[in-house]
Amino acid sequence: MPLAVFVLGLAIFAQGTSELMLAGLLPGMAHDLGVSVPDAGLLISAFAIGMLVGAPVLALLTLRWPHRRALLAFLAMFALTHVVSALTPGYWTLFAMRIVGAFVYAGFWAVAAATAVDLVPKNARGKAMGIVAGGLTVAAIVGLPAGTVIGQHLGWRAAFWAVAAMSAASMAGVAATIPAGRREGAPPRIRDEVRTVAVPKLWLLYGTTALATSGLLVTFGYLGAFLTEATGVADAWVPGVLALYGVGALIGITAGGRTADRWGVPTLYTGFAGLTVVSVLLALTAESPIPVVALVFLLGFAGFGTNPTLNSRAFGMVDGASTLVAAGNVVAFNIGITVGPWLGGLALDAGFGYPSTAWIGAALGATAIAAVALSQTQRPAKRPEQMRTSVNA
């Protein structure tokens, strides 16, 4: 595996730490900025807005750029937003920086994924994407608690300085390992790239990604409260259980990266079935701490085990347009990240209790299985050369 792929994973770790660390910094940020904790929580929503918009917009705007130039530009802007965030005394400036930072982070995700699959043979794309996406999983296990510790001892601004420093270090790694210049061939045109990704089966895969991610996040989004309110786990034990989820996720994404290239469809069926079964068991055993703790580990394992396949499978469905394909993946995952907790919130507001989130997760997991089955009934999309042959005939 090229060193550049690991560098891209480390860059995702640096930026992913920023995405996740606010969960442990909100009280201190609210006090320092003179706002309520719910208002400070809107900074997380601001990041989600930037992620949803940034991937497709920046994929198109930087389409003709060499990948290294785009990656360095995104990292530089991301680092700058964190410097400004660390220095600003005002809430709204910080709010704007969260949107801009997420915007370029989404662009980095899209270009990094396209770069990773370009650097490896087709039969290693899943493993490469497992390494790149694994950076975010490591951020959940290491970056989130580290950011929280820094914030507790040195203040939340120090955590933002740390992310800026890690982003700058990632720039050095990208500059040293990512090849300069564009790939061979004519420069891509936006119209051609958009036409290339207009494949129904590709969009069905994006929908499957959104479904599966929603199925995971509808439970995970409320997992802390699930553990304390429904299961009766003491507050002091919750971080340890969440860390266990992160360990399961890391093992899952590593294993999924090894199976994605040779057994993509079986990996999806197995992972989605696992998500469905684990969600059902969580709902049924919600009041029993020992099985719930074990199931939290399995939730991370099953939920993340399909990520490399979902990320890499899209690239095999079209010729070219790798950056746009990756941008679609980023949007699909973030739709799931947004919709899952929203659905869970609706159930909780209706008074159904925390086990209802797991039941919703099971339903979404089963729907994702059906989507995979539907995709297997569709014919492969014609390659461009096949379309030209049909026209000439």
N, C-alpha and C positions, 0 to 999 in steps of 0.2 A: 504494500500500500504506500503510495507516495507520501512524503513528509508533509506536503502541502495540504493534504486532506486532514491530517491531525491539527495543523495550524488553523484551518478553518473551524474545526471543532472547538479549539481553544478560544477563538474569537467569538463563537456563539456562546461559550461559557461566560466570557466577560460581559457580553451584552445581555445574556439571559439572566445573569445575576441582578442586573438593574431591573429587569422585568419583574423579578420575583421578590426582591428584597424589601419592597415597601410594606409587605405583609407584617414584617417585624419592626418597622420604623414609624408607623402611623401615629402612635401616641406622642412620641417626641416631636415629630414634624408638626402635628396639630398645635401643640403647646408653643413651639417656637414661632410658628407662623401666625398664631392668634386666630385659628379657625377650629371648628369642631372636628371630632374624629370622622364623622360621616363625610364632611366636606373634604378632609384630607384623603378619604377613601376614593373620592372622585378622581384623584390623580391616577389611580389604577384604571379607571374607565377611560381617562384621557389616553393612556398608553394603548389600550385596546383599539381606540378610534384610529390612532396613527398606524397600527399594525394592519388593520383592515384595508386602509386606503393605500398605504405606502408600496406594497409589493407590486401590484399591477401598474401603478403610475410610474414608479422608478424603473421598472422592467422595460417599459416603453421608452422613457426619456433617455435611458442610457444604453439602448439596444445596440448602437453602433460603437460603443466604447469597448476597449479591451477590458476583460474581466478584472485584471489587476488594478487598473485605474479606477473602475467603479467601486471595487471593494475598499480601496484606500480612501476614496472620497467619502464613502459612507461611514467608515470608521472614524475619519477625522471629524466629520460633522457630529457623530455620536459622542465622541470625546468632548467636543466643544460644548454641546448641550449640557453635559454633566459639570463642566467647569462653571458655566453660567448658573446652573442650578445650585451648585455649592456656594456661590457668591451672592445670589439674590436674596433680598430681604422680603420679597413679595410673593404671595401665593399665586397670583395669576401669571407672573413670569414663569414660575415653576410649572404651572399647568401647561403653558405653551411649550415649554422645553420638553415636557413629557410627550406631547403629541409629536413634536419634531423629531425627538430621539427615537420614538417608536417607528415613525415614518421611514427613517433611514435604516433602522434595524430590520424592518420588513424588506427593504430593498436589498440589504446585505444578505438576508436569508435566501432570497430568490437567486441572486447572482452566485452566492456560495454553493448552493445546491447544483446549479448549472455547471459551475466550475468543477465541482467534485466528480460529477458523472462524465465530464469531458476528459478528466485526467486518468480515468481507469477504464479497463475493458468492459464491455457490456455485461459480462458475467460477474462483475464485481461491483456493480452499481449499488446494490442493496447494502453490501458491507460498507461501502464508502458513505452512504447516507446514514447508516447506523452510527458511524463515527461522528459525522457532522452533527446530526440531531442529538447524539449522546452528550454533546456539550451542554445542552439545555438541561438534560437529566442530572448531570454532575452539578450544574448550577443550583438545582433544587436540593441536592444532598449537601453540597459544600457551600455554594455561594450564598444561599438564603440564610443559613445560620451564621455564617461568617459576617455577612452584612449586618445582621441583627446584633452580633457581639460588638462590632465596630461602633454601631450606632449607640449602643448602651454605654460604652466606655468613652468614646471620643465625640459623640454627637452624630446626628444623621448626615450632616454635611461631609464628615470624614468618609462615610460610605460612598458618597457621590464622587469624592476625590479618588477613592480607591478604584472605582469603575473607570474613571477617566484615565488613570494610570494603566490599568489593564488593557484598555482599548488602544492606548498609544503603543504598548508593548506588542499587541496583536498586529498593529500596522507594520512594525518592524518585521514580524514573522511573515506577513503577507508579501511585503516587498522582497523578502529574501527567497521565497519559495514558489510563488505563483508566477508562471511564465508571462513575460511581457508580450504585447502585441496581440492582434486578433488571430483567430483561427484562419486557416487557409480558405479561399473562396471569396465570392462577392460579398460586400457588406450587406447585412440583412436589411430588409425593408419592413416597415411596420405593417403595411397591408398584407404582405406575404406571410408574415409571422402570425397575424391574427387569423388569416384564412387557414393556416396549418393546424391551429389548435381547435378549429371548429369541428370537432369529432365527438359525436354523441356519447360514445363509450368512454371518452376521457372525462366528459362532464358527469357521467354516471359515477365514475371513480371519485371525482371531487365530492359528489353528493354522499357517497359511501364514507369518505373521510370525515365529512361534517357530521354524519350520523354517529359514527363510532366515537368521535371526539366528544360529541354531546353526551353520549351514553356514559363515558368515563367521567366527564366534568360535572354532570348533574349530581353525582355522588361525591366526588372529590371536593367540589366547591363548598360543600357543607360538612366535610368529614370531621373537622374539629368539633363542631357543635353536635354532630351525630354521635361522636364518641363520648362526649360529656353528658349530653341530655338524654340520649336513648340508651346508650350502653352503660353509662355510669362510670366511665373511666375518669380518674382524678386528673385535674388540670395539669399537674406536674408530669404526668405520663404521656400527655398528648404529643409533645414534640418527638418523643422517642417512637411512638407509633407512626407518626408522619414520616420520620426518618426511615422506618421499616418499609413504608410505601415507596420511598425514594430508592431504597436498595432493590426492591422488587422491580421497579421501573428500569433501573440500570441493567439488571440481569436480563430483563425481558427485551430491552432494545438491543443488547449485545447478542442474545440468542436469535432475535428476529433478523438482525443483520446478516447472520450466517445462513439463514434459511430463505431469505427473500429472493435471491437470484435463481435458485434451483427449484424451490417449492413455494412460489409466490401465492398461488390460489389456496393451497392447503394451509399456508401460514395464516391467511386471512380468515378462513373458515375456523381454524383452531382458536385463533385469538379472539374472534368475535363470539364464538361459542363459550370460551372461557369467561369473557366479560359478562355475557348473559347469565351463565350459571353462578358466577361469583356474586353478581348483583342480587340474584334471587336469594342466595344463601345469606347475604348480608341483611336483606329485608326480613328473612325468617328468623335469624338468630340475633337480631339487633340488640337484645337485652342481655346477651351472654358474652362477657369480655373476652374469654379465651378464643372461641372460634372467630369472633370479629377481628381480633388482632391478626390472626393467621390469614383471614380473608382480605384484610387491608394489604398485606404483602402480595397476595395473589392478584388483587385488583391492579396494583402497579405493574406486576409482571404481565398480565393479560392485556392491560390497556396500552402498554408501550411496546409489546412484542410485535404488533402489526405496523408500527410507524415506519420502519425502513422499507417495508413492502409498499405501503401507501405512498411513500415519497418517491421510490425508484420506479414503480410499475408504470407511472404516468409517462416516463420518458421513453418507454418502449412502444407507446401507442401512436406516436407521431414521429416524423422525420424532421429534425431541426426544431427551432423555436424553444430551445431548452430553457431559456430564461423566463419566457412567458409560461411554460409548463410549470416551472418551479414557483412562479408567482401565484398561479392558480392553487398550488398545494398550500402555500402560506395562507391564502385567503380562506380556503376550505377548513384548515385547522382552526383558524381564528373565529370563523363562524361557529364552529362547534364549541370553542372555548366560551363564546358569548351566549349562545343559545342554551347550552346545558344548564348553567347556573340559573338562567332566567326561568326555564321550565321548573327547576327545583323550587325556586322562589314562589312561583305560582301555586305549587302544591302545598308549600308550607303556609303561605298566606291563607289558603283555603282550609287550613286546620288539619291536614292529613298526617302530619308528623314526619319526623326525619326518615323513617323506613320507606316512606313514599318515594324519596329521591332514588333509592336503590331499585324500586319497582319500575320507575321511569327509565332508569339506566338499562334494566333488563329488556324492556320493550324496545328501546333504541338499538341495543345490541342485536336483538332478533331481527329488527328491520334491516340492519347492516348486513346480516347473513343473507336475507332475501335479496338485497341489492347485488351482492356478489353473485348469487345464483342467476339473477337476471342478466348480469354482464356476461356470463358464460353462454347465454343463448344468443348473443349478438355476434354478427360476423365481424372479423377484424376490419378496421378501416383500410381503405385502399392507399397504397403508397403513391406519392406523386408520379413516379415513373409508370405505375400501373394505370393511373388515370389518363396519362398522355397516350399510352398504348390503346386504351379503349376509345379515345377520341379519334386517333388516327385510323383505327379499324373501321 
